[in-house]
Amino acid sequence: MKSIERNEIQPLLLNLLKQFKIYSKKHDFTFMLCGGTLLGAVRHQGFIPWDDDIDLFVTKETFEKLTQIADENPYLDDENRYKILVPGSKDYIYPYFKVIDTKTIAYEKNINKKYAIGIWIDIFCLSYIPENEAEYMKMFKKQRFYKNMNKLQIAGSFSNPLLILGTPFLKIVQIIMSIFGLSSHCCIQKILKLDKVESGNIVGNVHWPLSPKDRYKNEWFEKTVKLKFEDDEYDVPIGYKDVLKSLYGDYMQLPPVEERVQHSIEAYYLNN
């Protein structure tokens, strides 16, 4: 295997995004840039310089449609290089879609290497959420609980010597959790089932929120406009300025250097 250098990550991600755009046109659905990718489009007309991921939103209707399409055939292309991982599938450890490049593999810090997948982009469901603050926070705390339980279940392949010493104890904890219905698969199913609100004025990321602020007025997403991202244009919510202000505050201001962090991944090209 050949190591993937840091400066090669963004071109690989951009290619995944382009492949997904072609796929979306083929199957007649839309998606929107979100999170740091939306911020990058607005502030940098492309990637945030130090960023190493791509985040997208699809509506609940599209989420269900994409699940059905990908269950029938998970590949985006005829060569079977680009693959959609469907939330709720066996051995898949996240409650949202990932589109991966199967010619690569990426190891995440402190996650068991048996769960390693190719370089990916993330696709989240934009769902209706409770308008009542107390109801929302109850749902958010449940999501955090199952997210943390899942994190325990998929932990492993540590590099820190102190964490390595605790591996036998961790394995015992994982077995006990599974006995009580807290396997990774069960945790993901519990998170997916939190998405129960069928309509309303507030939408957000139920399955994997960045924070309690990851919720917005529905009217901000009722239409889309196009913004430049690198060498192409992509849909973003019409209220993208309000979305970014809600998430980041003064979003045009660059963060301090010490906060310009990347994901901790070790990535390689596969020899096939």
N, C-alpha and C positions, 0 to 999 in steps of 0.2 A: 504493500500500500504506500502511496505517496501522500505526504502531508499537504494539507490545504493551508496556504498562508493566509494571514489576515486580510491582505489586499485582494484576495480572490473570493472572499465570502460574498461581498455585495454583488459582483457580477453573476454569481451562481443564483443568488436570491432574485435578482432582477429577471433572469431567464425563467425561473419558476413562476414569477408574476406574469410574465408574457405568455407562458404556456397556459396558465389558468385563465387569462383573458380570452385566448383563443377557444379554450374549452367552454367558457361561459357563453360565448356567442354561438357555439355549436349547439348547446343545450338550452339556449334562450333563457338565461337568468342573468341577474346583475349582482354586483358587489360594490362595496365602498371601501376606500382607505380609512383606517382608523388608528387611534393611538399614536405612537411615535412615527408611523408611516405618514399619517395625515399631517402631523406636525412638520415632518420633513418636507412634504409637498408644499406647504405654505411658507415655511421659513427658508428652505434651501432649494426648492424646486426639484427635490430628489431626496436621496438618503441624508439623514443627519450624519455628518462626517464620521462619527465614531460608532454609529449604529450597526448592528449585525442581525437584524431580523425585519420581517415584514408582517404587518397585522392588517387584517381585513374584516369587515362586517358583512354578513348576509342577513336578510330578514328571516323571521321564523318560517314563513312559507318556503323560502328558498332553502333554508336549512333542511326542512323535511324532504324537499324535492332532491336536493343533492345527496341526502342519505340514501334515498331510493336508487338514484342513478349509480352511485358509487358501490352500493351493495351488489348491483348487477354486474358492474365492471369497474374496478377501482382505478384503472389506468386512464390517464389523460390522452396518451398518444399511442400510435400503432406499434411503436417499438417497445412499449411497456417500460419506459424509463421513469416517467413521472406518475406518481401514485398518490391517491387520496386515502388517508387513514380516517376511518369513520368512528366518531365517538360512540362508546358502548360496545365496540367490537372486542372480542376476546384478546387479551394480552396488549391492548392499546391503553395507555395509561393517562389519557387526557380527555376531558369532556368537550372537546371542540375539534374541528377538522385540522389536519395538517396535510399539506401537499409536499411530498418529499422527492428528492432526486435519488433514485435507487443506485446510481453509480457512485454515490458517496456514502460515508458513514460519519456520524458525529457523536462523540461521547460527552455527556453533560456531567459537570462536577457533582460528585456525591450521589449520582444515580447509578444503580446497578447496570453494568455494561450489557446485560442480556436484553435491556430495553432500548438499546441504541438504534437509531434510525438514520436515514439520510438527511442531509441539509434540508431545511424545511421553511415553509411560510405558514403562518397561523390564520385560521378562518373562524371567527367567532359568530355566534348567533345574537342578533339584536332582538331582544324580547321585551314584551310588556312587563313592567314590574309594579309592585304595590305603590300606590300614591301616598299611603299613610306611612309616616316616618318609622313608627314603631314596628309595623308589619315588615317594612323593608329591612330594617336592621335585624329583625329576627331571622329573615331569610338569609341575609348576608352572613350572619354568624354561623348558621347551619352550613353554608357553603364553605366557610373558612375551616370549620371543624372537619368536614369530610376531605377538604383539600389537604389539611395537615395530616390526617390519618393516611391518605393516599401517599403523601410524601414519605411517611415512615415506611410504608409497604414497599416502595420502589427504591429506597435508599440502599446504597452499597458502593462497592468499587472505590473506597476512600483512598485518598493520597496522604491525608494527615495521620501520622502515627498514632495519635491518641484515639482517633475515630476507628482506626483499624483494630485497636485493642478491644473496642466495644462491639465489634462485629458479631461475635457469638451471642452476646446478650440481645443485640438487635434481632437476630434470627429467631430467638425465642419469643420476643415481643411480636414479631410478624406472624408467627404460628398462632399465638394466643388471639391476636386480632382477627385472623381468618376464622378461627373457631367461633368467634362472636359476630361473624358476618361483616367484618371490616377488611376484607380482601381489597386489593386495588380495584378490581372489577366492580365489586359491590359499592365502593365509595364513589366511583364514577357514575354508576346507575343512580345513586342517591342524589348526586349533584344535578344530573339531567332531569330528575323528577321534580326539582325545585321550580322548574319553568312551567308554572300553572296558570298564570294570569292571561286571559284571552283578549283583553282590550284595555284601553286607558290612555291617559295623556302623558305618561312617563314610560320611557324605554331605557334599556341598558343591557349590560353584559351580565346575565344571571349566572352563567356557568363558570366564568373566570374573571371577575371584576378586578381592575387594578387597585381599586380602593372603594370606599362607600361613595366617592364622588363620581364613579363610573356609571352615571345615570343622567338622563337628559330629557328635555321636552320632546315629545313625539313630533311636533311641528318642525323641529330642526332636521328631521330625516324624511319628511313627507315627499320631498323632491331632491334631486341631485344636480350638481353642476360638475363640470370637468376642470381639473387642475393638472398642470404639468408635473410629472414625476420622472426624473431623468429624461429619457428620449421619447416619452409617450405621454398621453393624457389618460386620466382615470377618474371615475366617478367619486365624488365626495358629497357628504350631506350638505344641503343648501345652507344650513345653519352652522357651517364648520367653524366659523369664528367663535360662536357661542359655545360649541362643543369644546374647543381648545381652551377657551378661557375658563370653562368649568373644570377642566382637567388640570391645567397647568398654570392658571393665573396669567401673568404677563408672558405669554408664550413666545413672543418675538425676542425676548431677552435670553441670551445664551446662559446656561448654567455654569457654576464654577467648574474649573478644570477637574477637581477631584470628584465631581459628580458625573463626569462624562465616561460612564462605564459601559463595558460590553458584557455579553453573556460568557460564562466560563465553559467553553466547549473546546474539544480537541477533535479536529476533523481530518478525514483522509479521502482521497480518491480510491475507489475499489479497482482491483485489477481484473475486471471482467467486462 
